[in-house]
Amino acid sequence: MAIDWTTAAWFLPFVLPITVWVAWSDMATMKIPNKAVLALLAVFVVVGLIALDFNEYIWRYAHFGVVLVIGFILSSVGAMGAGDAKYGAAMAPFIALYDLGLFMVLLGGVTIAAFFLHRTARRTPNIRDRFPDWESWTRREFPMGFALAPALFFYLLAGLFFG
């Protein structure tokens, strides 16, 4: 892993509440708030200066730009939501280029688990009754923020323990 435990330790406490916010909001409203995207990016801008070598810190902005362009294209053709694209771009600087393959495998596994959990929860009366107004219960689309956010959290957690 390219992420080391000190980098993960710096980012994790700031990223965790944002990931919860994003996952919760996307399930409740099927939208990822722009404020959450900007908050995540702000964490990278500020904490990244402390957590990363300066050259690495500067290069990670390229991750943001590449994922933003790809996300914009995918959103334009209807393959992904605009909020998902923006959040993915804001997540990108946190992920070391060397770890991209690992992260994609992690994202795939988390997406499958999140999809299964969400679809099970929306068919479970006790859970659905606790959150009756959640838009994701009735929409065909999957709230991808429910997978993207925990994938970033688990990546940083892995860096904390294995980096």
Chimera marker file (.cmm) of the C-alpha trace (Angstrom):
<marker_set name="trace">
<marker id="1" x="0.000" y="0.000" z="0.000" r="1" g="1" b="0" radius="0.5"/>
<marker id="2" x="1.211" y="3.463" z="-0.835" r="1" g="1" b="0" radius="0.5"/>
<marker id="3" x="-0.817" y="5.121" z="1.905" r="1" g="1" b="0" radius="0.5"/>
<marker id="4" x="0.963" y="4.960" z="5.226" r="1" g="1" b="0" radius="0.5"/>
<marker id="5" x="-0.556" y="4.903" z="8.672" r="1" g="1" b="0" radius="0.5"/>
<marker id="6" x="0.346" y="8.504" z="9.505" r="1" g="1" b="0" radius="0.5"/>
<marker id="7" x="-1.364" y="9.836" z="6.374" r="1" g="1" b="0" radius="0.5"/>
<marker id="8" x="-4.427" y="7.733" z="7.099" r="1" g="1" b="0" radius="0.5"/>
<marker id="9" x="-4.390" y="8.826" z="10.742" r="1" g="1" b="0" radius="0.5"/>
<marker id="10" x="-4.378" y="12.480" z="9.722" r="1" g="1" b="0" radius="0.5"/>
<marker id="11" x="-7.230" y="12.142" z="7.239" r="1" g="1" b="0" radius="0.5"/>
<marker id="12" x="-9.500" y="9.639" z="8.973" r="1" g="1" b="0" radius="0.5"/>
<marker id="13" x="-10.972" y="11.754" z="11.810" r="1" g="1" b="0" radius="0.5"/>
<marker id="14" x="-11.936" y="14.509" z="9.377" r="1" g="1" b="0" radius="0.5"/>
<marker id="15" x="-13.203" y="12.223" z="6.619" r="1" g="1" b="0" radius="0.5"/>
<marker id="16" x="-15.344" y="9.958" z="8.822" r="1" g="1" b="0" radius="0.5"/>
<marker id="17" x="-18.125" y="12.464" z="9.632" r="1" g="1" b="0" radius="0.5"/>
<marker id="18" x="-18.299" y="13.528" z="5.976" r="1" g="1" b="0" radius="0.5"/>
<marker id="19" x="-18.645" y="9.922" z="4.820" r="1" g="1" b="0" radius="0.5"/>
<marker id="20" x="-21.508" y="9.377" z="7.259" r="1" g="1" b="0" radius="0.5"/>
<marker id="21" x="-23.148" y="12.607" z="6.076" r="1" g="1" b="0" radius="0.5"/>
<marker id="22" x="-22.828" y="11.619" z="2.402" r="1" g="1" b="0" radius="0.5"/>
<marker id="23" x="-24.120" y="8.062" z="2.850" r="1" g="1" b="0" radius="0.5"/>
<marker id="24" x="-27.033" y="9.211" z="5.023" r="1" g="1" b="0" radius="0.5"/>
<marker id="25" x="-27.979" y="12.094" z="2.760" r="1" g="1" b="0" radius="0.5"/>
<marker id="26" x="-27.859" y="10.018" z="-0.403" r="1" g="1" b="0" radius="0.5"/>
<marker id="27" x="-30.116" y="7.360" z="1.110" r="1" g="1" b="0" radius="0.5"/>
<marker id="28" x="-32.528" y="9.945" z="2.499" r="1" g="1" b="0" radius="0.5"/>
<marker id="29" x="-32.747" y="12.329" z="-0.467" r="1" g="1" b="0" radius="0.5"/>
<marker id="30" x="-30.925" y="10.596" z="-3.350" r="1" g="1" b="0" radius="0.5"/>
<marker id="31" x="-28.631" y="13.628" z="-3.423" r="1" g="1" b="0" radius="0.5"/>
<marker id="32" x="-25.105" y="14.267" z="-2.206" r="1" g="1" b="0" radius="0.5"/>
<marker id="33" x="-24.974" y="17.847" z="-0.911" r="1" g="1" b="0" radius="0.5"/>
<marker id="34" x="-22.482" y="20.170" z="-2.579" r="1" g="1" b="0" radius="0.5"/>
<marker id="35" x="-21.486" y="21.267" z="0.930" r="1" g="1" b="0" radius="0.5"/>
<marker id="36" x="-20.376" y="17.699" z="1.688" r="1" g="1" b="0" radius="0.5"/>
<marker id="37" x="-18.317" y="17.566" z="-1.511" r="1" g="1" b="0" radius="0.5"/>
<marker id="38" x="-16.706" y="20.915" z="-0.698" r="1" g="1" b="0" radius="0.5"/>
<marker id="39" x="-16.101" y="19.840" z="2.908" r="1" g="1" b="0" radius="0.5"/>
<marker id="40" x="-14.275" y="16.712" z="1.739" r="1" g="1" b="0" radius="0.5"/>
<marker id="41" x="-12.197" y="18.727" z="-0.690" r="1" g="1" b="0" radius="0.5"/>
<marker id="42" x="-11.429" y="21.268" z="2.041" r="1" g="1" b="0" radius="0.5"/>
<marker id="43" x="-10.168" y="18.469" z="4.284" r="1" g="1" b="0" radius="0.5"/>
<marker id="44" x="-7.747" y="17.426" z="1.563" r="1" g="1" b="0" radius="0.5"/>
<marker id="45" x="-6.636" y="21.014" z="0.909" r="1" g="1" b="0" radius="0.5"/>
<marker id="46" x="-5.879" y="21.698" z="4.579" r="1" g="1" b="0" radius="0.5"/>
<marker id="47" x="-4.947" y="18.343" z="6.086" r="1" g="1" b="0" radius="0.5"/>
<marker id="48" x="-3.166" y="17.162" z="2.951" r="1" g="1" b="0" radius="0.5"/>
<marker id="49" x="-0.517" y="19.833" z="3.521" r="1" g="1" b="0" radius="0.5"/>
<marker id="50" x="0.318" y="18.157" z="6.823" r="1" g="1" b="0" radius="0.5"/>
<marker id="51" x="-0.323" y="14.530" z="5.892" r="1" g="1" b="0" radius="0.5"/>
<marker id="52" x="1.533" y="14.301" z="2.580" r="1" g="1" b="0" radius="0.5"/>
<marker id="53" x="4.898" y="15.160" z="1.116" r="1" g="1" b="0" radius="0.5"/>
<marker id="54" x="4.457" y="18.448" z="-0.748" r="1" g="1" b="0" radius="0.5"/>
<marker id="55" x="5.205" y="16.996" z="-4.211" r="1" g="1" b="0" radius="0.5"/>
<marker id="56" x="2.737" y="14.171" z="-3.618" r="1" g="1" b="0" radius="0.5"/>
<marker id="57" x="0.205" y="16.687" z="-2.301" r="1" g="1" b="0" radius="0.5"/>
<marker id="58" x="0.427" y="18.762" z="-5.498" r="1" g="1" b="0" radius="0.5"/>
<marker id="59" x="0.224" y="15.704" z="-7.778" r="1" g="1" b="0" radius="0.5"/>
<marker id="60" x="-2.921" y="14.492" z="-6.048" r="1" g="1" b="0" radius="0.5"/>
<marker id="61" x="-4.809" y="17.460" z="-7.503" r="1" g="1" b="0" radius="0.5"/>
<marker id="62" x="-4.360" y="15.765" z="-10.872" r="1" g="1" b="0" radius="0.5"/>
<marker id="63" x="-6.409" y="12.861" z="-9.451" r="1" g="1" b="0" radius="0.5"/>
<marker id="64" x="-9.187" y="15.338" z="-8.744" r="1" g="1" b="0" radius="0.5"/>
<marker id="65" x="-9.086" y="16.754" z="-12.274" r="1" g="1" b="0" radius="0.5"/>
<marker id="66" x="-9.017" y="13.390" z="-14.045" r="1" g="1" b="0" radius="0.5"/>
<marker id="67" x="-11.881" y="11.931" z="-11.997" r="1" g="1" b="0" radius="0.5"/>
<marker id="68" x="-13.891" y="15.144" z="-12.369" r="1" g="1" b="0" radius="0.5"/>
<marker id="69" x="-13.623" y="15.001" z="-16.175" r="1" g="1" b="0" radius="0.5"/>
<marker id="70" x="-14.480" y="11.286" z="-16.277" r="1" g="1" b="0" radius="0.5"/>
<marker id="71" x="-17.365" y="11.835" z="-13.866" r="1" g="1" b="0" radius="0.5"/>
<marker id="72" x="-18.664" y="14.762" z="-15.919" r="1" g="1" b="0" radius="0.5"/>
<marker id="73" x="-18.675" y="12.618" z="-19.052" r="1" g="1" b="0" radius="0.5"/>
<marker id="74" x="-20.388" y="9.710" z="-17.280" r="1" g="1" b="0" radius="0.5"/>
<marker id="75" x="-22.943" y="12.064" z="-15.755" r="1" g="1" b="0" radius="0.5"/>
<marker id="76" x="-23.596" y="13.698" z="-19.133" r="1" g="1" b="0" radius="0.5"/>
<marker id="77" x="-24.499" y="10.351" z="-20.701" r="1" g="1" b="0" radius="0.5"/>
<marker id="78" x="-26.631" y="9.322" z="-17.717" r="1" g="1" b="0" radius="0.5"/>
<marker id="79" x="-24.283" y="6.614" z="-16.440" r="1" g="1" b="0" radius="0.5"/>
<marker id="80" x="-23.881" y="8.234" z="-13.037" r="1" g="1" b="0" radius="0.5"/>
<marker id="81" x="-25.409" y="10.995" z="-10.984" r="1" g="1" b="0" radius="0.5"/>
<marker id="82" x="-23.824" y="14.431" z="-10.877" r="1" g="1" b="0" radius="0.5"/>
<marker id="83" x="-23.450" y="14.287" z="-7.096" r="1" g="1" b="0" radius="0.5"/>
<marker id="84" x="-21.705" y="10.931" z="-7.358" r="1" g="1" b="0" radius="0.5"/>
<marker id="85" x="-19.350" y="12.377" z="-9.978" r="1" g="1" b="0" radius="0.5"/>
<marker id="86" x="-18.510" y="15.392" z="-7.833" r="1" g="1" b="0" radius="0.5"/>
<marker id="87" x="-18.037" y="13.314" z="-4.714" r="1" g="1" b="0" radius="0.5"/>
<marker id="88" x="-15.854" y="10.830" z="-6.592" r="1" g="1" b="0" radius="0.5"/>
<marker id="89" x="-13.667" y="13.706" z="-7.759" r="1" g="1" b="0" radius="0.5"/>
<marker id="90" x="-13.390" y="15.037" z="-4.202" r="1" g="1" b="0" radius="0.5"/>
<marker id="91" x="-12.432" y="11.538" z="-2.987" r="1" g="1" b="0" radius="0.5"/>
<marker id="92" x="-9.749" y="11.051" z="-5.637" r="1" g="1" b="0" radius="0.5"/>
<marker id="93" x="-6.939" y="13.096" z="-4.034" r="1" g="1" b="0" radius="0.5"/>
<marker id="94" x="-7.100" y="10.935" z="-0.921" r="1" g="1" b="0" radius="0.5"/>
<marker id="95" x="-6.200" y="7.817" z="-2.920" r="1" g="1" b="0" radius="0.5"/>
<marker id="96" x="-2.575" y="7.145" z="-3.821" r="1" g="1" b="0" radius="0.5"/>
<marker id="97" x="-2.114" y="6.349" z="-7.502" r="1" g="1" b="0" radius="0.5"/>
<marker id="98" x="-0.233" y="3.189" z="-6.539" r="1" g="1" b="0" radius="0.5"/>
<marker id="99" x="-3.330" y="2.040" z="-4.630" r="1" g="1" b="0" radius="0.5"/>
<marker id="100" x="-5.790" y="2.615" z="-7.487" r="1" g="1" b="0" radius="0.5"/>
<marker id="101" x="-6.202" y="-1.094" z="-8.271" r="1" g="1" b="0" radius="0.5"/>
<marker id="102" x="-6.660" y="-1.929" z="-4.606" r="1" g="1" b="0" radius="0.5"/>
<marker id="103" x="-9.167" y="0.882" z="-4.214" r="1" g="1" b="0" radius="0.5"/>
<marker id="104" x="-11.178" y="-0.230" z="-7.244" r="1" g="1" b="0" radius="0.5"/>
<marker id="105" x="-11.410" y="-3.772" z="-5.841" r="1" g="1" b="0" radius="0.5"/>
<marker id="106" x="-12.413" y="-2.320" z="-2.472" r="1" g="1" b="0" radius="0.5"/>
<marker id="107" x="-15.007" y="-0.065" z="-4.126" r="1" g="1" b="0" radius="0.5"/>
<marker id="108" x="-16.424" y="-3.030" z="-6.036" r="1" g="1" b="0" radius="0.5"/>
<marker id="109" x="-16.797" y="-5.098" z="-2.877" r="1" g="1" b="0" radius="0.5"/>
<marker id="110" x="-18.258" y="-2.223" z="-0.888" r="1" g="1" b="0" radius="0.5"/>
<marker id="111" x="-20.706" y="-1.447" z="-3.700" r="1" g="1" b="0" radius="0.5"/>
<marker id="112" x="-21.969" y="-5.028" z="-3.789" r="1" g="1" b="0" radius="0.5"/>
<marker id="113" x="-22.312" y="-5.100" z="0.010" r="1" g="1" b="0" radius="0.5"/>
<marker id="114" x="-23.982" y="-1.671" z="0.111" r="1" g="1" b="0" radius="0.5"/>
<marker id="115" x="-26.427" y="-2.641" z="-2.638" r="1" g="1" b="0" radius="0.5"/>
<marker id="116" x="-27.352" y="-5.836" z="-0.804" r="1" g="1" b="0" radius="0.5"/>
<marker id="117" x="-27.708" y="-4.024" z="2.540" r="1" g="1" b="0" radius="0.5"/>
<marker id="118" x="-29.792" y="-1.220" z="1.046" r="1" g="1" b="0" radius="0.5"/>
<marker id="119" x="-32.133" y="-3.524" z="-0.842" r="1" g="1" b="0" radius="0.5"/>
<marker id="120" x="-32.536" y="-5.733" z="2.222" r="1" g="1" b="0" radius="0.5"/>
<marker id="121" x="-33.155" y="-2.747" z="4.496" r="1" g="1" b="0" radius="0.5"/>
<marker id="122" x="-35.827" y="-1.276" z="2.263" r="1" g="1" b="0" radius="0.5"/>
<marker id="123" x="-37.703" y="-4.586" z="2.384" r="1" g="1" b="0" radius="0.5"/>
<marker id="124" x="-37.409" y="-4.811" z="6.181" r="1" g="1" b="0" radius="0.5"/>
<marker id="125" x="-40.445" y="-3.187" z="7.829" r="1" g="1" b="0" radius="0.5"/>
<marker id="126" x="-38.685" y="-2.286" z="11.098" r="1" g="1" b="0" radius="0.5"/>
<marker id="127" x="-35.950" y="-0.406" z="9.283" r="1" g="1" b="0" radius="0.5"/>
<marker id="128" x="-38.196" y="1.175" z="6.689" r="1" g="1" b="0" radius="0.5"/>
<marker id="129" x="-40.638" y="2.343" z="9.371" r="1" g="1" b="0" radius="0.5"/>
<marker id="130" x="-37.814" y="4.131" z="11.237" r="1" g="1" b="0" radius="0.5"/>
<marker id="131" x="-37.015" y="6.199" z="8.138" r="1" g="1" b="0" radius="0.5"/>
<marker id="132" x="-40.315" y="6.348" z="6.241" r="1" g="1" b="0" radius="0.5"/>
<marker id="133" x="-39.465" y="9.418" z="4.164" r="1" g="1" b="0" radius="0.5"/>
<marker id="134" x="-36.216" y="8.161" z="2.668" r="1" g="1" b="0" radius="0.5"/>
<marker id="135" x="-36.426" y="8.641" z="-1.042" r="1" g="1" b="0" radius="0.5"/>
<marker id="136" x="-34.124" y="5.699" z="-1.790" r="1" g="1" b="0" radius="0.5"/>
<marker id="137" x="-36.780" y="3.281" z="-0.526" r="1" g="1" b="0" radius="0.5"/>
<marker id="138" x="-39.009" y="4.037" z="-3.505" r="1" g="1" b="0" radius="0.5"/>
<marker id="139" x="-36.539" y="4.923" z="-6.268" r="1" g="1" b="0" radius="0.5"/>
<marker id="140" x="-35.218" y="2.371" z="-8.722" r="1" g="1" b="0" radius="0.5"/>
<marker id="141" x="-31.766" y="3.993" z="-8.673" r="1" g="1" b="0" radius="0.5"/>
<marker id="142" x="-29.216" y="2.985" z="-6.054" r="1" g="1" b="0" radius="0.5"/>
<marker id="143" x="-27.840" y="5.719" z="-3.756" r="1" g="1" b="0" radius="0.5"/>
<marker id="144" x="-24.206" y="5.350" z="-4.826" r="1" g="1" b="0" radius="0.5"/>
<marker id="145" x="-23.048" y="7.659" z="-2.033" r="1" g="1" b="0" radius="0.5"/>
<marker id="146" x="-23.905" y="4.749" z="0.271" r="1" g="1" b="0" radius="0.5"/>
<marker id="147" x="-21.047" y="2.856" z="-1.419" r="1" g="1" b="0" radius="0.5"/>
<marker id="148" x="-18.614" y="5.639" z="-2.338" r="1" g="1" b="0" radius="0.5"/>
<marker id="149" x="-18.397" y="7.121" z="1.141" r="1" g="1" b="0" radius="0.5"/>
<marker id="150" x="-17.655" y="3.892" z="3.039" r="1" g="1" b="0" radius="0.5"/>
<marker id="151" x="-15.161" y="2.835" z="0.351" r="1" g="1" b="0" radius="0.5"/>
<marker id="152" x="-13.064" y="5.921" z="1.127" r="1" g="1" b="0" radius="0.5"/>
<marker id="153" x="-13.419" y="5.286" z="4.853" r="1" g="1" b="0" radius="0.5"/>
<marker id="154" x="-12.346" y="1.624" z="4.510" r="1" g="1" b="0" radius="0.5"/>
<marker id="155" x="-9.398" y="2.614" z="2.306" r="1" g="1" b="0" radius="0.5"/>
<marker id="156" x="-8.163" y="5.047" z="4.951" r="1" g="1" b="0" radius="0.5"/>
<marker id="157" x="-8.835" y="2.484" z="7.673" r="1" g="1" b="0" radius="0.5"/>
<marker id="158" x="-6.761" y="-0.067" z="5.748" r="1" g="1" b="0" radius="0.5"/>
<marker id="159" x="-3.974" y="2.488" z="5.520" r="1" g="1" b="0" radius="0.5"/>
<marker id="160" x="-4.159" y="2.978" z="9.260" r="1" g="1" b="0" radius="0.5"/>
<marker id="161" x="-3.797" y="-0.719" z="9.990" r="1" g="1" b="0" radius="0.5"/>
<marker id="162" x="-1.727" y="-2.004" z="7.048" r="1" g="1" b="0" radius="0.5"/>
<marker id="163" x="0.074" y="1.058" z="5.711" r="1" g="1" b="0" radius="0.5"/>
<link id1="1" id2="2" r="1" g="1" b="0" radius="0.2"/>
<link id1="2" id2="3" r="1" g="1" b="0" radius="0.2"/>
<link id1="3" id2="4" r="1" g="1" b="0" radius="0.2"/>
<link id1="4" id2="5" r="1" g="1" b="0" radius="0.2"/>
<link id1="5" id2="6" r="1" g="1" b="0" radius="0.2"/>
<link id1="6" id2="7" r="1" g="1" b="0" radius="0.2"/>
<link id1="7" id2="8" r="1" g="1" b="0" radius="0.2"/>
<link id1="8" id2="9" r="1" g="1" b="0" radius="0.2"/>
<link id1="9" id2="10" r="1" g="1" b="0" radius="0.2"/>
<link id1="10" id2="11" r="1" g="1" b="0" radius="0.2"/>
<link id1="11" id2="12" r="1" g="1" b="0" radius="0.2"/>
<link id1="12" id2="13" r="1" g="1" b="0" radius="0.2"/>
<link id1="13" id2="14" r="1" g="1" b="0" radius="0.2"/>
<link id1="14" id2="15" r="1" g="1" b="0" radius="0.2"/>
<link id1="15" id2="16" r="1" g="1" b="0" radius="0.2"/>
<link id1="16" id2="17" r="1" g="1" b="0" radius="0.2"/>
<link id1="17" id2="18" r="1" g="1" b="0" radius="0.2"/>
<link id1="18" id2="19" r="1" g="1" b="0" radius="0.2"/>
<link id1="19" id2="20" r="1" g="1" b="0" radius="0.2"/>
<link id1="20" id2="21" r="1" g="1" b="0" radius="0.2"/>
<link id1="21" id2="22" r="1" g="1" b="0" radius="0.2"/>
<link id1="22" id2="23" r="1" g="1" b="0" radius="0.2"/>
<link id1="23" id2="24" r="1" g="1" b="0" radius="0.2"/>
<link id1="24" id2="25" r="1" g="1" b="0" radius="0.2"/>
<link id1="25" id2="26" r="1" g="1" b="0" radius="0.2"/>
<link id1="26" id2="27" r="1" g="1" b="0" radius="0.2"/>
<link id1="27" id2="28" r="1" g="1" b="0" radius="0.2"/>
<link id1="28" id2="29" r="1" g="1" b="0" radius="0.2"/>
<link id1="29" id2="30" r="1" g="1" b="0" radius="0.2"/>
<link id1="30" id2="31" r="1" g="1" b="0" radius="0.2"/>
<link id1="31" id2="32" r="1" g="1" b="0" radius="0.2"/>
<link id1="32" id2="33" r="1" g="1" b="0" radius="0.2"/>
<link id1="33" id2="34" r="1" g="1" b="0" radius="0.2"/>
<link id1="34" id2="35" r="1" g="1" b="0" radius="0.2"/>
<link id1="35" id2="36" r="1" g="1" b="0" radius="0.2"/>
<link id1="36" id2="37" r="1" g="1" b="0" radius="0.2"/>
<link id1="37" id2="38" r="1" g="1" b="0" radius="0.2"/>
<link id1="38" id2="39" r="1" g="1" b="0" radius="0.2"/>
<link id1="39" id2="40" r="1" g="1" b="0" radius="0.2"/>
<link id1="40" id2="41" r="1" g="1" b="0" radius="0.2"/>
<link id1="41" id2="42" r="1" g="1" b="0" radius="0.2"/>
<link id1="42" id2="43" r="1" g="1" b="0" radius="0.2"/>
<link id1="43" id2="44" r="1" g="1" b="0" radius="0.2"/>
<link id1="44" id2="45" r="1" g="1" b="0" radius="0.2"/>
<link id1="45" id2="46" r="1" g="1" b="0" radius="0.2"/>
<link id1="46" id2="47" r="1" g="1" b="0" radius="0.2"/>
<link id1="47" id2="48" r="1" g="1" b="0" radius="0.2"/>
<link id1="48" id2="49" r="1" g="1" b="0" radius="0.2"/>
<link id1="49" id2="50" r="1" g="1" b="0" radius="0.2"/>
<link id1="50" id2="51" r="1" g="1" b="0" radius="0.2"/>
<link id1="51" id2="52" r="1" g="1" b="0" radius="0.2"/>
<link id1="52" id2="53" r="1" g="1" b="0" radius="0.2"/>
<link id1="53" id2="54" r="1" g="1" b="0" radius="0.2"/>
<link id1="54" id2="55" r="1" g="1" b="0" radius="0.2"/>
<link id1="55" id2="56" r="1" g="1" b="0" radius="0.2"/>
<link id1="56" id2="57" r="1" g="1" b="0" radius="0.2"/>
<link id1="57" id2="58" r="1" g="1" b="0" radius="0.2"/>
<link id1="58" id2="59" r="1" g="1" b="0" radius="0.2"/>
<link id1="59" id2="60" r="1" g="1" b="0" radius="0.2"/>
<link id1="60" id2="61" r="1" g="1" b="0" radius="0.2"/>
<link id1="61" id2="62" r="1" g="1" b="0" radius="0.2"/>
<link id1="62" id2="63" r="1" g="1" b="0" radius="0.2"/>
<link id1="63" id2="64" r="1" g="1" b="0" radius="0.2"/>
<link id1="64" id2="65" r="1" g="1" b="0" radius="0.2"/>
<link id1="65" id2="66" r="1" g="1" b="0" radius="0.2"/>
<link id1="66" id2="67" r="1" g="1" b="0" radius="0.2"/>
<link id1="67" id2="68" r="1" g="1" b="0" radius="0.2"/>
<link id1="68" id2="69" r="1" g="1" b="0" radius="0.2"/>
<link id1="69" id2="70" r="1" g="1" b="0" radius="0.2"/>
<link id1="70" id2="71" r="1" g="1" b="0" radius="0.2"/>
<link id1="71" id2="72" r="1" g="1" b="0" radius="0.2"/>
<link id1="72" id2="73" r="1" g="1" b="0" radius="0.2"/>
<link id1="73" id2="74" r="1" g="1" b="0" radius="0.2"/>
<link id1="74" id2="75" r="1" g="1" b="0" radius="0.2"/>
<link id1="75" id2="76" r="1" g="1" b="0" radius="0.2"/>
<link id1="76" id2="77" r="1" g="1" b="0" radius="0.2"/>
<link id1="77" id2="78" r="1" g="1" b="0" radius="0.2"/>
<link id1="78" id2="79" r="1" g="1" b="0" radius="0.2"/>
<link id1="79" id2="80" r="1" g="1" b="0" radius="0.2"/>
<link id1="80" id2="81" r="1" g="1" b="0" radius="0.2"/>
<link id1="81" id2="82" r="1" g="1" b="0" radius="0.2"/>
<link id1="82" id2="83" r="1" g="1" b="0" radius="0.2"/>
<link id1="83" id2="84" r="1" g="1" b="0" radius="0.2"/>
<link id1="84" id2="85" r="1" g="1" b="0" radius="0.2"/>
<link id1="85" id2="86" r="1" g="1" b="0" radius="0.2"/>
<link id1="86" id2="87" r="1" g="1" b="0" radius="0.2"/>
<link id1="87" id2="88" r="1" g="1" b="0" radius="0.2"/>
<link id1="88" id2="89" r="1" g="1" b="0" radius="0.2"/>
<link id1="89" id2="90" r="1" g="1" b="0" radius="0.2"/>
<link id1="90" id2="91" r="1" g="1" b="0" radius="0.2"/>
<link id1="91" id2="92" r="1" g="1" b="0" radius="0.2"/>
<link id1="92" id2="93" r="1" g="1" b="0" radius="0.2"/>
<link id1="93" id2="94" r="1" g="1" b="0" radius="0.2"/>
<link id1="94" id2="95" r="1" g="1" b="0" radius="0.2"/>
<link id1="95" id2="96" r="1" g="1" b="0" radius="0.2"/>
<link id1="96" id2="97" r="1" g="1" b="0" radius="0.2"/>
<link id1="97" id2="98" r="1" g="1" b="0" radius="0.2"/>
<link id1="98" id2="99" r="1" g="1" b="0" radius="0.2"/>
<link id1="99" id2="100" r="1" g="1" b="0" radius="0.2"/>
<link id1="100" id2="101" r="1" g="1" b="0" radius="0.2"/>
<link id1="101" id2="102" r="1" g="1" b="0" radius="0.2"/>
<link id1="102" id2="103" r="1" g="1" b="0" radius="0.2"/>
<link id1="103" id2="104" r="1" g="1" b="0" radius="0.2"/>
<link id1="104" id2="105" r="1" g="1" b="0" radius="0.2"/>
<link id1="105" id2="106" r="1" g="1" b="0" radius="0.2"/>
<link id1="106" id2="107" r="1" g="1" b="0" radius="0.2"/>
<link id1="107" id2="108" r="1" g="1" b="0" radius="0.2"/>
<link id1="108" id2="109" r="1" g="1" b="0" radius="0.2"/>
<link id1="109" id2="110" r="1" g="1" b="0" radius="0.2"/>
<link id1="110" id2="111" r="1" g="1" b="0" radius="0.2"/>
<link id1="111" id2="112" r="1" g="1" b="0" radius="0.2"/>
<link id1="112" id2="113" r="1" g="1" b="0" radius="0.2"/>
<link id1="113" id2="114" r="1" g="1" b="0" radius="0.2"/>
<link id1="114" id2="115" r="1" g="1" b="0" radius="0.2"/>
<link id1="115" id2="116" r="1" g="1" b="0" radius="0.2"/>
<link id1="116" id2="117" r="1" g="1" b="0" radius="0.2"/>
<link id1="117" id2="118" r="1" g="1" b="0" radius="0.2"/>
<link id1="118" id2="119" r="1" g="1" b="0" radius="0.2"/>
<link id1="119" id2="120" r="1" g="1" b="0" radius="0.2"/>
<link id1="120" id2="121" r="1" g="1" b="0" radius="0.2"/>
<link id1="121" id2="122" r="1" g="1" b="0" radius="0.2"/>
<link id1="122" id2="123" r="1" g="1" b="0" radius="0.2"/>
<link id1="123" id2="124" r="1" g="1" b="0" radius="0.2"/>
<link id1="124" id2="125" r="1" g="1" b="0" radius="0.2"/>
<link id1="125" id2="126" r="1" g="1" b="0" radius="0.2"/>
<link id1="126" id2="127" r="1" g="1" b="0" radius="0.2"/>
<link id1="127" id2="128" r="1" g="1" b="0" radius="0.2"/>
<link id1="128" id2="129" r="1" g="1" b="0" radius="0.2"/>
<link id1="129" id2="130" r="1" g="1" b="0" radius="0.2"/>
<link id1="130" id2="131" r="1" g="1" b="0" radius="0.2"/>
<link id1="131" id2="132" r="1" g="1" b="0" radius="0.2"/>
<link id1="132" id2="133" r="1" g="1" b="0" radius="0.2"/>
<link id1="133" id2="134" r="1" g="1" b="0" radius="0.2"/>
<link id1="134" id2="135" r="1" g="1" b="0" radius="0.2"/>
<link id1="135" id2="136" r="1" g="1" b="0" radius="0.2"/>
<link id1="136" id2="137" r="1" g="1" b="0" radius="0.2"/>
<link id1="137" id2="138" r="1" g="1" b="0" radius="0.2"/>
<link id1="138" id2="139" r="1" g="1" b="0" radius="0.2"/>
<link id1="139" id2="140" r="1" g="1" b="0" radius="0.2"/>
<link id1="140" id2="141" r="1" g="1" b="0" radius="0.2"/>
<link id1="141" id2="142" r="1" g="1" b="0" radius="0.2"/>
<link id1="142" id2="143" r="1" g="1" b="0" radius="0.2"/>
<link id1="143" id2="144" r="1" g="1" b="0" radius="0.2"/>
<link id1="144" id2="145" r="1" g="1" b="0" radius="0.2"/>
<link id1="145" id2="146" r="1" g="1" b="0" radius="0.2"/>
<link id1="146" id2="147" r="1" g="1" b="0" radius="0.2"/>
<link id1="147" id2="148" r="1" g="1" b="0" radius="0.2"/>
<link id1="148" id2="149" r="1" g="1" b="0" radius="0.2"/>
<link id1="149" id2="150" r="1" g="1" b="0" radius="0.2"/>
<link id1="150" id2="151" r="1" g="1" b="0" radius="0.2"/>
<link id1="151" id2="152" r="1" g="1" b="0" radius="0.2"/>
<link id1="152" id2="153" r="1" g="1" b="0" radius="0.2"/>
<link id1="153" id2="154" r="1" g="1" b="0" radius="0.2"/>
<link id1="154" id2="155" r="1" g="1" b="0" radius="0.2"/>
<link id1="155" id2="156" r="1" g="1" b="0" radius="0.2"/>
<link id1="156" id2="157" r="1" g="1" b="0" radius="0.2"/>
<link id1="157" id2="158" r="1" g="1" b="0" radius="0.2"/>
<link id1="158" id2="159" r="1" g="1" b="0" radius="0.2"/>
<link id1="159" id2="160" r="1" g="1" b="0" radius="0.2"/>
<link id1="160" id2="161" r="1" g="1" b="0" radius="0.2"/>
<link id1="161" id2="162" r="1" g="1" b="0" radius="0.2"/>
<link id1="162" id2="163" r="1" g="1" b="0" radius="0.2"/>
</marker_set>
